[in-house]
Amino acid sequence: MDVEECIKTRRAIRKFLDIDLPKDKIVAILEAGRMAPTAGNLQNHEVIVVTDKALRRAVAEACLQQYWIAHAPVILVVVAEHEVQKMHYGKRGETYSIQSAANVAMNMILQAHALGVSSCWVGAFDEEMMRRSLGIPGKVTPLTVIPLGYADEQVPIPPRKSFYSTIWLEQYGNQIRDVNLALGEYGAFLQGKINKAKAGTEEQVSRIVRHLAKIIPKKKPKK
Ligand SMILES: Cc1cc2nc3c(=O)[nH]c(=O)nc-3n(C[C@H](O)[C@H](O)[C@H](O)COP(=O)(O)O)c2cc1C
C-alpha cells in the first residue's frame, strides 16, 4: 500500500474483533511514532501501551464513557511534557508540543492502517480521570487515545469539504480557479494550447499557399 492509498483508505473504526494483535505489529506501530518529526527534535512525547482489560475499561470510562474503546485489544495513549518545549521555545512551546505529539499519533495511525490494523483518534476524555487510571504525573499531559484492533465494521468516508473551499493561493481567501494554472502543472494545459495554435498556423499556411498558387502564373515549360 503506498502513502496515498494509506491516507485515502484509513477510516476511524469504532468496532473491533475480539482478536489479539501480534507483537510485531504493535512494535512497528510504536516505531512509526518514534520516527515522527518533533519541534527541535526534542521528542517530548511518550506512549503508554494499555492491554490490561480492567485498564482498557478505565480508559474507556475516562473517555467520557466511550465504552467501545475497551473492546480494542490494545490502546495507545500519547502523552507529552509541554515544559520541555516551553524551556526551548517559550510560550510557543506548548503549541509545538501538541503539534509534535499529533505527528506521533498520526504516524502510528497510518502505520497501523498499512499493517491492516484499524484505529480511531480519540480526543474526548477527562484529563484527571486519565491521569488517575494510568498513573500519569502532573508534568505530563495526555493528548490522544488510540484504540487499535482488527476492524469489525466497514465505514464509508465521511464527507470532506471541497478542494476549492479550503485551499487558498498566496493570500488567505484567494480562491484557486484552475488548479493546473495556479499550481504550475502546465503540462496538459499548455500542450492543449500548443496543439490548438499549431493546427491554426497550419491551416493559415495552407490557405496562403492555396491563394498564392491561384495568383502566381505558372511558368511555361521551356521548349
Ligand atoms: C482531535 C480529534 C479528536 C477526536 N475525538 C474523537 C472521539 O473522542 N471519539 C470518536 O469516536 N472519534 C473521535 N475522533 C475521530 C473523528 O470523529 C473522525 O476522524 C472524523 O469523523 C473523520 O472520520 P475518518 O477518520 O474516518 O476520516 C477525533 C478525531 C480527531 C482528529
The ligand as an SDF file (V2000), in Angstrom:
LIG
                    3D

 31 33  0  0  0  0  0  0  0  0999 V2000
   -8.6260   15.7080   17.5260 C   0  0  0  0  0  0  0  0  0  0  0  0
   -9.6150   14.5830   17.2510 C   0  0  0  0  0  0  0  0  0  0  0  0
  -10.4350   14.1460   18.2770 C   0  0  0  0  0  0  0  0  0  0  0  0
  -11.3200   13.0920   18.0350 C   0  0  0  0  0  0  0  0  0  0  0  0
  -12.0380   12.6000   19.0910 N   0  0  0  0  0  0  0  0  0  0  0  0
  -12.8580   11.5490   18.8800 C   0  0  0  0  0  0  0  0  0  0  0  0
  -13.5560   10.9670   19.9880 C   0  0  0  0  0  0  0  0  0  0  0  0
  -13.4230   11.3780   21.1260 O   0  0  0  0  0  0  0  0  0  0  0  0
  -14.3750    9.9120   19.7240 N   0  0  0  0  0  0  0  0  0  0  0  0
  -14.5400    9.3850   18.4640 C   0  0  0  0  0  0  0  0  0  0  0  0
  -15.2990    8.4300   18.3090 O   0  0  0  0  0  0  0  0  0  0  0  0
  -13.8810    9.9180   17.4020 N   0  0  0  0  0  0  0  0  0  0  0  0
  -13.0440   10.9720   17.5820 C   0  0  0  0  0  0  0  0  0  0  0  0
  -12.3320   11.4770   16.5300 N   0  0  0  0  0  0  0  0  0  0  0  0
  -12.4450   10.8470   15.1940 C   0  0  0  0  0  0  0  0  0  0  0  0
  -13.1940   11.7240   14.1970 C   0  0  0  0  0  0  0  0  0  0  0  0
  -14.5590   11.7510   14.5410 O   0  0  0  0  0  0  0  0  0  0  0  0
  -13.0040   11.1640   12.7750 C   0  0  0  0  0  0  0  0  0  0  0  0
  -11.6240   11.1420   12.4700 O   0  0  0  0  0  0  0  0  0  0  0  0
  -13.7490   12.0090   11.7460 C   0  0  0  0  0  0  0  0  0  0  0  0
  -15.1230   11.8430   11.8780 O   0  0  0  0  0  0  0  0  0  0  0  0
  -13.3690   11.6820   10.3090 C   0  0  0  0  0  0  0  0  0  0  0  0
  -13.5390   10.3150   10.0340 O   0  0  0  0  0  0  0  0  0  0  0  0
  -12.3340    9.4660    9.4180 P   0  0  0  0  0  0  0  0  0  0  0  0
  -11.2620    9.4260   10.4930 O   0  0  0  0  0  0  0  0  0  0  0  0
  -12.8870    8.1120    9.1330 O   0  0  0  0  0  0  0  0  0  0  0  0
  -11.8480   10.1400    8.1920 O   0  0  0  0  0  0  0  0  0  0  0  0
  -11.4340   12.5060   16.7490 C   0  0  0  0  0  0  0  0  0  0  0  0
  -10.5880   12.9710   15.7310 C   0  0  0  0  0  0  0  0  0  0  0  0
   -9.6780   13.9680   15.9740 C   0  0  0  0  0  0  0  0  0  0  0  0
   -8.7460   14.4110   14.8650 C   0  0  0  0  0  0  0  0  0  0  0  0
  1  2  1  0
  2  3  1  0
  2 30  2  0
  3  4  2  0
  4  5  1  0
  4 28  1  0
  5  6  2  0
  6  7  1  0
  6 13  1  0
  7  8  2  0
  7  9  1  0
  9 10  1  0
 10 11  2  0
 10 12  1  0
 12 13  2  0
 13 14  1  0
 14 15  1  0
 14 28  1  0
 15 16  1  0
 16 17  1  0
 16 18  1  0
 18 19  1  0
 18 20  1  0
 20 21  1  0
 20 22  1  0
 22 23  1  0
 23 24  1  0
 24 25  2  0
 24 26  1  0
 24 27  1  0
 28 29  2  0
 29 30  1  0
 30 31  1  0
M  END
$$$$
